């Protein structure tokens, strides 16, 4: 089976428009699914070069869903399918006779995935929820560290991309559940709900123990000798060596203020070029990269050698350079099998196959299944965010996840955010007995997760080949910063490094690069790792074969920017950027009302349907923008949102900060903000899972446990519960004393 793709034989009907739907179906096509793309007359509703990426590997048929004959074709296609992806507003597909209830009744094995802006049971379900509108609703345009009240627009579509990430994960999980239970199910992942996974630790509050920020942030962008910017991250054991060698340690000892320390650090930064700093950090083994533009990322040796950036042919763009494939699977690798098709190019063959009627497996007797990964055991060795997010997501889908942390790493960073629903043990893998316990756990496990820097797991004796030798059917997931191929593969890194190298910080900054508002590469890498694990488990269920899968922060940074990362003759890098950005034009931007900010997203011609703005219908460009600024300033934001929504224009108040967002009654009611008691530290508020699955629903699981508190139950699983006291005395296991960061 090596060389095949996991989803070969899976048929997907892609009704998606704009970003989330097409991108979700792209992830499925990349892993072998037969994706039939349905477009309206005239083609995709957003005519963007990014369609060359999002619609690759698909087949095309044009259908006018306003016509009964074409709706009948669509119905028959859905009846022959395994998966449907759509991202219309709630109710649209039902009015067309293509809703989930009718289609799953006709095809009980169907997995029906909806990606609306707001959920069907959200009071905002009828709002035209363009990306900018959802961004405002989720606080994507508020920089909480800034003293300015002015929001900052970002062109990176976090909500849409996260909906696509979660859709791919959820569909793969539903396919696993169908393999066991015989039936499909409905999935709904609103863009609004999906964004809370990206929000992550920004939505975390430990109510009785407020977090105290460090007096000086050593992770910072440094000006350099050649006028460029360099991102240094305080993140690994080489930090002390680094600041000592460059002379910053003595400034720290002198007790300088944070402001003065920053000036000294900047002065030292100007002593070398950005390339010299990057080479120096690489030689030392600490974290630092040049802050590149996205155009530079498309030419970067790491991007090209890892093939997260590659060259393609397209019927409209011609030769272009753009995003490659993520995640990666060793035995069932994905492939971009064909360029995006021309509109309606595959009509004849699709209709011919439809007339022949596809044979579907007979419906099975439904197996009692509470969760998609019920019975699956996972060993999670990961730290910080990306890897533990993968483990947390697997746990939310029903896996039994054992989180192994070092007894000597204090604190367990982000513990209360990413270790819920897991069992925790503090185990020293550098001891002989600690490794023996690990191997006993491996004997019972289905999945191993790690996000060590490349080569570290092998030094510990727990790399993929070493685990595979004992358990050939294991699914082994490895996540890191740059991937496992290319000149930077062995380099350490964190979220800020991936943002800097891929162009995200340069785009979000003005004269100086600025870190983007979400740790989106970390959380997204965890989701893509989870997608790979779900695919590998599906393959193993069919064949008995395990494999290694991987995901990387730099890959995720590329995927977050797929709307922008196509380079072709005539390409202009002119998208909105910088800390002064408010939107992409007068009809799609943030405006200040009398009591706050709102985002308006209006298509051409819609202003004349709004009584309060109809007199502006003839204006355009800067004149319209200035007039709208004055007009919006005269009333409250919520009043304008009501007016605009009534006129069919997308609008939403811009959330002031994550505290306001997490306390919103709608957010709490939807389970996106959950406050629960945690061991020894009292109430903690965290984000909750966004996807909704009808047969195998996600559950947030118990609150993150006190680190090490589940040692007894973990040992009991492998028949070693009577050894606990001896192992604690021998410092192989620790039961407490580690801070849940």
N, C-alpha and C positions, 0 to 999 in steps of 0.2 A: 504493500500500500504506500510505501515511501514515494514521495513526489506528487501524490494526488492532493487535492484540496478537500478540507473537511466537508464543505457544503455542496460538493458535487451532487447533482440530482435534486437539490432543494430549489423550488421555483418561488420567486418573489415577484409580486406585482407592486410596482412603485408608482404611486399617485403623487409623490412628493413634489413640492415646489419650493423655490427659494433655497434654503440651506439645510435645515434639519432633516427633512425627509430624503432628499437626494443623497446627502452625505451618509445617512444611516444605511441606505440601500447600497451605496458604494462599498462600505465596509463588508457587507455580505457578498457582493460581487467579487471583491478582492480575494475572498476565501472560497470561491468556486461556485457560488449560487448563480442560477440562471435568472437574471433580473430583467423583467419586461417593464420598460418604462412607458408610462402613459402620459402623453402631453396633449394639451389643448391645441386647436388650430392656431397656427402662428408660432408654436413652440413654447419653451419654458417662459413663465411669467417674469422671470428676472433674466434678461439677456446679458450674461456676464461671462468673461473668459474662464471663470472658475468652473463653469459647467463642463469644460474639457476634463477637469479632474473628477468632479462629483458624478458624472454620467459615464465614466469609462467602464468598459467591460459589460455594458448593458445592451439590450435589444430595444428597438423603438417602434411604437405604434401610436398614431395620432387618433384620438377619439374626442368627439364633441359630446360631452356628457349632458348637454341640453337636449340631445336627440335621443329618442327612445331606442332606435336601432343601435346606436353606439353604446348606450347604457346596457343594452342586452349583451353586447360583446364584452363589456367590462365585467358584467355579472358572471358570464361563462368563464372568463379568465380567472376570476377570483375563486370560482368553484373548483378550478383545476389546480389551485395554488397551495403552497405550504404556508406562505407568509404574505401579508399585505402591509404596506407602509403608506400612511397618509398623514398630512399635516394641515388639513383644513380646520376652520373653526368648528367647534362642536355643533352637531346637528346638520352640517352640510351633506355629509355622506348619507345620513338617514333620509334626507329629503330626496336624494338621488336614487334611493332604493338600494344603496350599497353599504349601509351601516353594518356595524359589527354583529348585531343581533340576527339580522336576516342572513348575513353571509356565513356566520358560524353555524346557523341552523342548517343551511344548505351543505356546508362542508365542516363537519365537527372537528376535523384535524387542523383546521385553519388557525394560525397565529395572527391575530389582527392587531397591529400596532398603530396607535394614533399619537400624533405629536402636535397638539394644538398649542396656541400661545398660553391660554389659561384653561384649566380643566373644565370638564362638562358640568361639574357641580360647584365650580367657583363662581361667585356672583359677577365676576368680570368676564364670563365665558363669551359674551357677545362682542367684546372689545376687539377691534382690529389690532391684534398684538404683533406688530412688526418687532423686529429685534430691538430697535431703539426704545420702544414702549416697554418691553419686558426688562431691558437694561435699567430703565428708570425705576421700574417697580421693585427691582431686586437690589438697588443701591450700587449698581456697577459704575455709576458716574460720580460717586462721592468718594473723595480721598480723605479718609478719617484722620490721617496724620497731618493734613494741611490745616492751617489756621484760617484759610480763606473759605468763605461760605459758597463760593462759586464751584459748581460741579465741573467735571472734566469728562468729555465724551471720548470713548475709545471705539475705534472702528473694528476691533476684534470682536466677533459675535459670540461671546462666551455662552449665552443662553442656548443659542441654536446648536453650537458644537457639543455642548454637554448633553443636550437632548439626543443628539446623534450618537454620542458615546454610550449613553445609558440605554438607548434603543438597541444598539448592537449587542450589548451585554444581555439585556432582558430577552431578546429574541433567541440568543444562543442558549440561555437558561431554559426558556420555554421549549426549545427543541429537545433539550435534555429531558425535561419533564414529559414531553410527548413520547419520547422513546420508551419511557417507563410506564406511562399511564395511558397512552394511545390517543389522547385528545389534545386539541389546541386550546387556546384561551385568548382573552382580550388583554391587551397591554395599553395603558395610557400613561404617557410621560409628557405633561405640559412643560413648555419651555420655562415658565416661571418656576415650577417645582424643581426642574433639573438643575437650575442655577444654584440651589442650596448646597449641592455637592461641591461646587466650585467655591462657594462662600466658606465652607468648612470652618476652620478655626476662627475666622472673623466673627462667626456667630456663637462662639463659645464664651460662656460666663460662669466662673466659679464664684458663686455668690458670697460665700463667707471668707474667701481668700482671694481678694483682688490681685491680679498680676501686677508686679512692679517692674516697669521697664528698666533695662540696664542703663547705667549712667552714660555709656558711650557705645554707639553701634559701630562695631568694627567692620561689618559688611557694608560696603559703600562703593560708589563710583568715584574713581580717582582721576583727576586731570593728568595728562602725561606730556612728555617733552615735545611730542610731535603734534599736539593739539587734539589728540583723540582721547577717548575715555576708556578706562579700564575698570572692570568689575572685580573687586576682591571680596571673598566671602569667608567670614570667620566660621569654619565648620568642621575642621578635623584636627588631629593631634599635632599637625605641623604648624599650627597657628603660633604657638609660643616661640618656636624656632624662627619663624618668619619675622615677627615683629622685633625680635631680638637682633636679627641680622641687619634689618633696615634701620635700626635706631629708634623705633617707636616704643620699645619696652622701657627705655630710660625716661621717656616723656610720661609714660603712664605712672612710673614710680614717683615722678616729681609731683603728682597730684594735680595736674593741669585740669582745667575745666573741660567739659565736653566740646565747647566751641573752640578752645585753644588746641585741644588734641586733634580736632578735625582740620584746623589750619595747618598744623605740623604734618599730618598725614598727607594732605594735599601737596604741601611743599616737597615732601619726599617723592610723591607720585610724579612730579614734574622733572625729576632727575633722570628718568629713563623714558624711552618710547613705549607705546602700548605693546608692541611686539616683544621688546626686551623684557617687560614685566611678565608677559604671558609665558615666555620661555623660562624665565627665572622661577616662576611659581611651579611650572611643570617639572623642572629639575628638582625643586625642593619637595614636591609632592603635596603642595597646598593648593587652594582653589582660587583661580583667577583666569579671566578671559577678556579679550578685547570686546568692547561693545560694538557689535556690527549692525549694519542696516540689513533689512531683509534681502535687498538685492545682493549684498555681499554674502549672505548665508547661502544663496543659490549657487555661489561659486566656491564655497568653502570646502577644503579637502575632506573634512569629516563628514559633511553632508553628502558629498558625492561618493566617497568610498563606502559609506554605510548604506548608500542607495535610498536614504530617506528623501533625497533629491535626485531626480533622474531626468533623462531626455526622452521625449515622446513625440509622436506624430498625431495631428488632429485634423479632421476634415475642414475645420474653419480657421484655426490658428496656424496650421502648418506645423513646422517643428517648434516645439516649445519645451521649456524646462519647468518642472513642477514637482509636487509631492509624490513620494513613492508609497510603499506599503508599510503599515503597522497594524497589528503586532506581527511578530515573527514566530513561526512554528517550524521546528527542525524536520519533522517527518511528513508533515502535510503543509508544505509552504504555500502561501497564497501567490497569486500572479495577476498581473494586469493583462487580461487575455485579448483585449481589443481596445481601440480608441473609442471615444463616444460615437455613437451612430448618428448619421444625419436623421433629421426628423422623418419619421414614418418609414425608415429604411427597411425595416423587417416585417412590414405589414403582411405581406403575402405568406411568409413562412409561419408567422404567428397564427394567422387565421387558418392555414392549412392544418397545423398541428391541433388547433382547437376543434376542427371538424372531425379529427381522428379520435378525439377525446383521450386525455391522459389517464392511464390506469393509476388509481390511488390505492394504497394499502387498505385492507378492510379495517373498520373500526374495532379496536380492542375493547375488552371489558375493562372499565376504568379501575385502575389500581388506586387504593387510598394513598394519597400523596399530599402531605401538608405543605411541603416546600420543594422547590426544584432540586436542591442539593441534599435532600434528606438522606442521611446515612453516609455522606462524604466526609472524610477526615482530612484536615489540613494542618500542617506544621508551618507556622509563621515566624520566621527568623528576622523579620524586617525592622528597620528603625525609621524614625522621623515620620514622613508623610506618605510617599508614593507606595511603598511596599505594604505598610500597614493598612492603607486604604483598600488595596486589593484584598487583603485578608478580611477586613471589616465587611466589604461588599459580599464576599463569598459567605460570610456568616449571616448576613441579612437574607441571603437566598437559601439559608438553611443548613450550611455546612457546620460541622463541629470544628472550630478553629482553636488550636492551642498556640498561644503566643509565648514564645521563648525570648526572654530578655536576659542580658548579662547582669549578674549580681553586683557588678562594679561600675555599671553605667548609670549615673545618677544626675539628673532625673531621667525617667522614661518620657522623652519629649512628645508633646501633643497627645499624651496617653488618653485623656478623657475625651478627646475628639475622635481618635481613630482605633481605639481598642475595645469599644463596646461590643457586646455579643460574643466575646472570646473568653477562653479560660487562660489564666496567666500563671506562668512559672518562671522563676529566676534561676537559671541553670548555667553553670560555668562549663562551656564547651571546650575550654582549654585544658580541662582535666580529663584523665582517662575514664573516670566513672561518669562524668558528664556526657562524654561522647557515647558511652555504652547506653545511657538512657536515651539519648537522641536516636541511636540505631534501633532500640526497642520500639520507640515511637514510629520510626520510619516503617517498621514491619507492619504496623497497623494503619498506615496513612495512605491516602490517595494522591495528595498534593503536597509539595514542599515549596515554600516561597522564601526568597532571599533577595536583598538589594545591596549586597556588599559590592565594593569596588571590584572590578574584574581581577580575578586571580586570588582574592582573599579567601573565598569559600574553599578553593582547592588547597590552599595552605593549611586550612583547618581540617582538611580531610573530608569535607562534606560537599564537594563540587558535584556537578551533574553526573559525570562519568563514574565517580565513586559511589554515588547513591544508586545510579542505574545498575551498577554491577551487583548490588544486593537486591534491588527491586526494579527489574526491567520494565515493569508496567507503570512506573511512577510518572506523574506529571510534575515537572520541575520548572518553576517560573523564576526567572532572574530579571530584575529591574535595576537600571543604573542611569547615569546622566546622559552619556553619549552613545550608548549601544555597545555591542560586542565586536564591532568591525570598524576599522579605521584608525588613523593616527592618534585620536584623542580617547580611544576606547578605555584605556587604563586610567584616565585622569579622574580625580574626584570632582564632585559637584553637587550643588543644591538647586533649588528653584531659580534663584537669581542668576545662576550661571547659564541655565538653559534659556532664560529670557534674554540675557545679554548677547549670547552667541548667535541667536536666531533672529535678532532684529526687533524683538518686542519692546525692549527698553528704549531704543532709539526712537521708535515710532511713538511711544507714549510720552516721551520727553520733549522738551523744546530745545534750548541750547545745551542742556545736560540730560543724559538718559535718566529715565525714571522707572522704577519697578512698577509693574502692572498691578491693578487693584486686587487680584486674586492670586493665590498660589495654584494657578490653574494647571501648570505643567505637572506638579506633584500629584494632585488628585486625578487628573486626566490619565497620567501614566498608570496609576493604580487601577483605573477603570479599563484601560486597554490591556493591562496584564490580566485582569479578571475575564475580559472577553476571550483572550487567548486560552486561559485555563478552561473556560466553559467549552470552547471548541475542542480542546484536547481531550476533555472528559467525554464529549460526545463521540469522538473518534475512538477512544479507548473502549467505550461501551459497545461499539460495533465490532472492534477488531482485537481487543485485548492488548493493544500496543500503547505504551507510554511515549513521552517525548519531552524535549526541552522547549520552552516557549520564553519569549522575552519581549520587553517593552522598555522604552527609554524616554527621559525627559525631553531630549532634543527632538525625538520623533513626535512627541505630543505637541511641542512648541510649533512644529511644522504643521501639524493637523489643525491647530487652533487658527493658523493663518492661511488655510487653503483658499479662503475667499480672495486672497491677495497674491499668493505665491505662484504666479504663472509668468514666465519671462519669454517673450516672443518679439519678433520684429515690430517695432512701433509701440512697445510697452511704455507707459508713462507711470512713474511712481508718484502719483499725485493725490492719493487718498488723504482724508483729514488726519492730522497728527498733531502731537504736541499738547502742552498743558493749557493752551488757550482754546482748544477745539471745543465746539459746542454741538457739532453735527456736520452733515454733508451738504446742506443747502437750506434755504428758507423754509421748505416744507418738511424737512426732516432734521430737527434739531431741538435742543433744550432752550426754553425761554423762561425768563424770570417773571413770576406773577407777584402780586402784592405781598404774599406771605410765604413764598418759597419758589421752587422751580418745578417745571413740568416738561415732559417731552411730547412733541407733536409729530405725527407721521401721517402726511396727507398725500395722496396721489394727485397728479395734475387734474384740475377741474373740480375737485371736491370743495374748494373754498366757497364756490358760488352756492352750494347747497347748505351752507351754514349762515343763518340770518345775521349773526354778529360779525361775520367776516366777508360776507358776499360782496361788499363794495370794494374789496381788495383783489377780486378775481382777475382784473386786468394787469396787475402789477407782477413784477418778477425780479429776480436777482437781489442786489443789495438794497434797492428801494423797498421791495416787499419785506425783506428781513428787518430793516429799520422800522418800518411801519408796524410790523407784528410785534417787535420789541416794545414799542410804546403801547400798543393795544393790550397786550397781555399783562403789562405792569399795572393796569387799572383795576384788575379783579383778582380774587383769590384763586389759587391753583386748582382746588377741587371744583370750583364753579366752572372754570374753563374746561376741565376734564369732562364734566357733565354736558356742557354745550357741544364740545367737539365729538364726543361719543354719540350723542343724539344725531349728529350730522353724518355719521359713518366715518369719522376721522379717528385714527388711532391716537390715543393720548393717555398719559398717566402721570401722576405726581412723582417727582424724583425723590426717592426715599432719602431721608436726611443722613442716616447712619445705620449700622448693623443692629444697634440696640433697638432703635425704633422698628426696624424690620422684624426682628425676632420676637418683638412683643405685639405684633399685629395680630388681631383676633383671627383673621383669615388664615394667617400662617400657622398659628397654633392649632386651629381647627383641622387643618390639612395634615397635621403631624410633621410639619417641616421645622417646627421649633418645639422641642420637648424638654421639660424640666423635671429632673428626678433626683432622688437622694443617692449619693455616691458614698462608698465606704469611707468613713472617718472625715470626710470633707464637706458633707452636707449637700445642699441642692446645687446642681450643675445644669445649665442650659446648653444644649447642643442642637445642631441641625438634625433632621430626620431624613430617611430615604425618600426619594422623589417618585420612583416608578411604582405603578399600580398594576398588579397582575391578578386576574380574576380567579384563577384556580390555585395558584401557588403564590400567595401574596408575600411580599417582603415584610419582615418585622425588624424593628431596630434592635431587638435583643436586650438583654439586661444591661444596665449601666457598666461602664468600664470598671473592672474589679480593682481592688487594691493590688498593686504589682506583687506577684508571687503568691497570692492568696489561694490559688487553686492547685498548689503542688500536690496535695494529698489525692485529689480526684484524678489528676493526670497520672500519678504513679499507680493508682488503683487500676487504671486502664491496662497497664502492662504488668500487673501482678506484683508490684513493688511497694505497695502502701506501707508494709511493715518496715521498710528501709528508711522511711522519711527522717526519723530522729538521727540516725547515723549519718545520713547524707547532709543534714543541716550541720551537725557537729563537725563534719569533715569539710565544710564550706563548699560543697558541690552545689548545694541548693540553699537559697536564702528565702526566708519567709516574709520579710518586711524590711523597713528602713530605706526603701527606694521611693523617691518622690514621684507621684503621678503628675508629671508636668503638663 
